[in-house]
Amino acid sequence: MQDAYDAVRLGTLIDEIQDHAYDIPQFQRMFARNALWVGRLMGRLWSGGGRIGSLLVWTPRDDDLSVRSRYHRRQNPADTLWIIDGQQRITAILAAFGIKPPWMSPQQWQRCGGPGFEMGITMDRTRHPKLSFPTGGPYVPLRRIYEAEETDVEEILRDGGLPTDTAFALQTRESIRSMMDIEILRERAYGDLEHAFEYFTDRNKGATHVALQKDEMALSVLSHYFPLLHQDYIDPLLYDAADNNLRRSLPRTRINVMLQRMLAHAREGKNAIAAEPKDLEAAADRLKRAAPAAVHYLARHGVNRDELIPSAPLTLEVLVALFDRFQHAEVDEFALHWMVCVMGATDQNIDRKNLSKRAQKAINTGDGYTEVRTLLTALLPPRLPRDFNDMQLHLAPPRGGRRTWGKPGFLYTIASATAVAGPVHDLAAPDTVFPQPGMQLRPLCENAPFGMLVCHAWMSDRTAEVINAHHGWTRAAYDELQPTETVRRAHQLPQPPKDLPPEQISKWLIEERSPLIARTLNDLFTHVATLRDSPVP
């Protein structure tokens, strides 16, 4: 039960947090907001038209020492208040003020993006103070004014290049003071850890797009019964995925799906909360090994960015299941060939509905690696198309959708990494060969739409600088870079004509380069062979 209510000023709450009076319990997710969300929240508070909402805090029983912090392992004082509901909002406000929550380490704060959410005072077109992220112009961090003596505000504004007249300074002080005076309803709950978790789940039953979603809630349930799940397992997996530019492809929700599939079948879904802690730990140990193996397997073959993965379930989830059961699968190319066959098949000759689940079922039920390969191969069409339609390369993903290079981009990445047309050396730095770090798909012409593969090539920063300086893949760019014919062939880059104007490059690439890329993708299919053609895949 919520046993007491009181109101606390935002300014007082910030001071109490900085005095280490609060912490976050083990079952909470990590701070997960972006600059847009933080800016909107602070904008409403700055204008005086926003509310923070209530804050639910829990005080444990005096003899309850079972609660653990979400972010650290040190012992908390007995009078610590644990934030059950409101972590995301309060942390966002602290971030805007440039304050690191004391319950987080500097490394965790950096990983959450906290330092990038700091806001400050700028000036709008009517010469009034405005709350904003740094813009490169006159700017004063919000925290400087918040912590300054009233008599020092004008000098601080002057240092930031802002007006120092009385009206501007007064409005700045009053706006910040009004924010600090906003009252927050603080609901206090008491009891043991089970009671705290009940309060938490009750608050998140009606989840919205900014609250805990179903899979995230499931992780919270599991971490309640296995307290080290977040700190020792989930967070390292998220960090590893982010370090390999696959943060969106391996979020908490997908980790939860894979974790529950590693539990006994009867423990999946809603029944997972009945799993024994030792079973949760065993499943988490398996996931902690298999998920990074899948991420690094993709990276070795060039798939090292979210936008190169057209379907995370058909890549990461299947790879994790395969590598979890058969570690030696990480060193052969069957998984790679299987994904190429899946992505290369047309929608007319492969049943994609629930293909990921069917593949994982085959992995989990097959009697040994050879049989599993046979079962996975049986999910593929009898043969792949040998005439990849180069018109598919001309289509950019629809606006507003997930940024991805689609299936052609995935296939082209694999073809480049496996040197189907020869090693892909960087045009400006020949010692750099894809998929070494530093080479990305970058535009070959001005205003090239993201997703249009024929208008992009693998480049280092230096190559991109040269091509941009010459307004695209013009004859001048070619003359400066002087790539050999072998290097151009590996990139599927025709030699640009001398009189090719920058505004015609896109059309020229579509006409001249599309058939070359299509031929390379068809050569990739020949290289991996049709798995169904082999008696033993």
C-alpha positions, -999 to 999 in steps of 0.1 A, spaced: 0 0 0 10 36 -5 9 47 31 17 84 29 17 114 5 36 146 6 47 173 -18 83 182 -26 97 211 -46 117 201 -77 146 221 -64 145 203 -30 143 169 -47 174 177 -68 193 187 -37 182 155 -19 192 134 -48 227 150 -48 229 142 -11 225 105 -19 191 102 -4 176 82 -33 185 51 -53 170 28 -80 160 -8 -72 173 -38 -90 142 -45 -112 142 -11 -129 155 -8 -165 183 16 -173 176 52 -181 164 51 -217 154 85 -232 166 106 -261 173 143 -265 140 149 -282 121 135 -252 143 154 -227 139 186 -246 101 183 -248 98 176 -210 120 205 -201 103 228 -226 70 222 -209 85 229 -175 102 260 -187 70 274 -202 51 268 -170 26 245 -187 40 211 -178 37 187 -149 62 161 -138 37 137 -124 39 119 -91 69 101 -78 65 68 -60 93 60 -35 97 30 -12 112 27 22 122 -9 31 116 -25 64 145 -20 89 154 -57 86 151 -60 48 186 -61 34 177 -80 2 172 -49 -20 200 -43 -45 207 -12 -65 201 -12 -103 234 5 -110 259 -4 -82 268 -29 -55 277 -8 -26 256 -9 6 230 19 10 221 36 42 190 22 59 170 55 52 175 54 15 144 61 -6 141 38 -36 124 53 -67 98 28 -78 81 50 -104 96 82 -119 132 73 -126 131 82 -163 115 117 -157 138 126 -127 169 114 -145 160 134 -176 157 166 -155 190 159 -138 206 154 -172 192 187 -185 208 204 -155 241 187 -162 239 166 -131 250 129 -130 227 109 -108 248 97 -78 235 61 -82 253 59 -116 290 56 -124 305 80 -149 308 51 -174 271 42 -170 261 78 -174 281 81 -206 266 49 -219 231 63 -213 239 94 -232 234 116 -201 261 142 -208 246 149 -242 212 160 -227 226 190 -208 206 221 -217 211 258 -212 199 294 -218 200 309 -253 180 337 -268 149 335 -291 141 359 -320 123 383 -297 154 386 -274 138 366 -246 156 338 -228 150 304 -242 158 269 -230 178 249 -255 205 224 -262 239 240 -272 237 255 -307 272 269 -312 260 305 -305 255 324 -272 248 299 -245 249 294 -207 245 260 -191 214 258 -170 233 245 -141 256 276 -139 226 299 -134 208 275 -111 238 272 -87 248 309 -90 241 337 -65 214 360 -78 239 389 -80 261 368 -103 236 360 -130 243 391 -152 280 383 -152 273 347 -162 251 358 -190 278 382 -202 303 354 -202 280 333 -224 275 361 -249 239 368 -238 222 401 -230 228 414 -196 200 439 -194 178 438 -163 148 424 -181 166 395 -197 184 386 -164 152 389 -144 132 367 -168 159 341 -168 160 340 -130 122 339 -127 119 311 -152 144 289 -134 129 297 -100 94 288 -113 108 254 -125 124 248 -91 92 256 -73 71 230 -92 56 207 -66 58 170 -71 34 146 -54 57 121 -36 39 89 -27 56 68 0 53 31 2 65 7 29 70 -30 33 94 -56 20 109 -61 -14 79 -81 -26 56 -52 -18 79 -28 -37 78 -50 -67 40 -52 -65 39 -13 -65 62 -13 -96 42 -38 -116 9 -21 -107 22 12 -120 33 -3 -153 2 -24 -161 -12 3 -183 21 7 -202 22 34 -229 49 41 -255 70 58 -228 64 33 -201 76 -3 -197 65 -25 -226 57 -61 -223 91 -75 -229 109 -49 -208 84 -57 -180 93 -94 -183 130 -85 -178 121 -66 -147 102 -97 -134 132 -119 -141 156 -95 -125 135 -94 -94 141 -131 -89 177 -130 -102 191 -97 -90 223 -97 -110 205 -102 -143 207 -65 -153 241 -56 -141 261 -88 -149 242 -99 -180 218 -76 -198 239 -44 -195 271 -60 -209 252 -74 -238 237 -40 -246 271 -24 -243 287 -49 -266 260 -45 -292 263 -7 -290 301 -9 -294 295 -29 -326 269 -4 -339 240 -29 -334 222 -11 -306 188 -11 -324 192 -47 -336 198 -60 -301 177 -40 -276 165 -52 -242 133 -65 -257 151 -89 -281 174 -99 -253 144 -109 -232 129 -129 -261 162 -149 -265 166 -153 -228 132 -168 -223 137 -192 -252 167 -205 -234 146 -214 -204 127 -247 -203 97 -246 -226 73 -245 -197 90 -214 -184 85 -193 -215 63 -162 -216 41 -156 -186 54 -187 -169 90 -174 -168 84 -158 -134 82 -193 -120 117 -203 -131 142 -211 -104 169 -185 -100 195 -212 -108 177 -219 -141 176 -182 -149 213 -179 -141 222 -209 -164 201 -194 -192 217 -160 -187 252 -175 -188 244 -192 -221 230 -159 -236 260 -139 -223 282 -162 -244 261 -168 -275 248 -132 -281 283 -116 -284 294 -145 -306 265 -137 -330 273 -100 -330 310 -107 -337 302 -133 -364 282 -107 -383 309 -81 -378 336 -105 -392 314 -107 -424 309 -69 -426 275 -66 -410 286 -42 -384 258 -16 -385 221 -17 -377 211 -4 -411 228 -34 -428 204 -59 -410 171 -61 -428 156 -86 -402 171 -90 -368 150 -121 -359 163 -139 -390 199 -129 -382 207 -123 -346 180 -146 -330 188 -175 -353 225 -171 -349 222 -169 -311 202 -201 -310 226 -219 -333 258 -207 -315 242 -215 -281 238 -251 -290 268 -256 -313 298 -234 -305 318 -249 -334 291 -233 -358 308 -200 -351 339 -209 -371 322 -224 -403 302 -206 -430 270 -226 -429 251 -199 -409 264 -172 -433 253 -192 -464 219 -199 -449 213 -162 -443 224 -154 -478 199 -180 -491 171 -165 -470 178 -129 -480 184 -138 -517 151 -158 -520 121 -140 -534 90 -136 -514 72 -159 -539 95 -190 -533 100 -188 -495 75 -188 -466 88 -160 -444 59 -162 -419 74 -172 -386 106 -183 -404 127 -172 -374 107 -193 -349 107 -223 -372 144 -220 -377 150 -218 -339 127 -248 -334 148 -268 -359 180 -258 -340 166 -268 -307 150 -302 -318 176 -315 -343 197 -345 -332 232 -330 -337 247 -304 -359 244 -323 -392 206 -329 -387 201 -293 -376 217 -281 -408 195 -304 -428 164 -291 -410 174 -255 -416 182 -262 -452 147 -277 -456 132 -243 -448 149 -228 -479 136 -228 -515 150 -256 -538 171 -231 -556 180 -194 -556 174 -169 -584 204 -166 -606 191 -135 -623 190 -109 -595 169 -81 -608 191 -50 -609 159 -28 -607 157 -38 -570 188 -18 -564 171 15 -575 145 15 -547 151 35 -516 133 25 -483 100 44 -477 103 76 -457 95 73 -420 104 36 -419 134 20 -403 167 31 -419 180 -1 -437 198 -10 -468 173 -39 -472 181 -74 -485 203 -61 -514 224 -41 -489 229 -72 -467 238 -94 -497 262 -67 -511 279 -65 -477 285 -102 -476 297 -102 -512 321 -74 -504 334 -90 -471 339 -124 -488 357 -108 -518 334 -122 -544 347 -97 -569 380 -94 -552 393 -77 -520 375 -43 -515 404 -19 -509 397 16 -499 402 40 -528 423 65 -508 439 41 -483 446 8 -501 460 -8 -470 424 -7 -455 403 -36 -468 366 -41 -461 354 -52 -435 381 -35 -415 368 -7 -393 364 27 -409 348 18 -442 311 25 -446 286 29 -474 289 65 -484 274 86 -512 289 87 -547 269 117 -557 253 147 -541 218 142 -526 220 104 -529 190 90 -511 198 67 -482 191 31 -492 198 35 -529 227 11 -531 240 20 -566 247 55 -554 269 44 -525 302 26 -521 325 14 -493 347 44 -483 369 56 -455 366 92 -442 394 102 -465 379 88 -496 346 104 -488 363 138 -484 379 135 -518 346 125 -535 327 152 -517 353 178 -527 347 169 -564 309 168 -560 307 131 -565 323 103 -585 335 126 -612 365 123 -635 383 148 -612 377 125 -582 389 95 -602 420 113 -613 429 123 -577 423 88 -563 437 68 -593 422 34 -583 435 4 -603 411 -15 -625 412 -44 -600 401 -21 -571 373 -5 -592 361 -40 -602 359 -50 -566 338 -18 -559 317 -23 -591 328 13 -600 330 22 -637 354 49 -648 335 81 -650 335 99 -684 354 132 -686 323 153 -693 300 139 -666 285 168 -647 277 162 -609 240 165 -614 241 136 -639 261 112 -617 231 95 -601 214 87 -634 248 75 -648 254 52 -618 220 37 -621 226 29 -658 262 18 -656 267 4 -621 234 -15 -614 242 -44 -637 277 -47 -621 263 -49 -586 235 -73 -597 262 -96 -613 282 -95 -581 252 -106 -561 244 -134 -585 281 -145 -582 276 -145 -544 247 -170 -549 270 -192 -570 297 -189 -544 276 -201 -515 258 -226 -538 222 -236 -532 222 -254 -500 193 -276 -511 214 -288 -540 238 -306 -516 229 -340 -502 247 -331 -470 243 -293 -465 
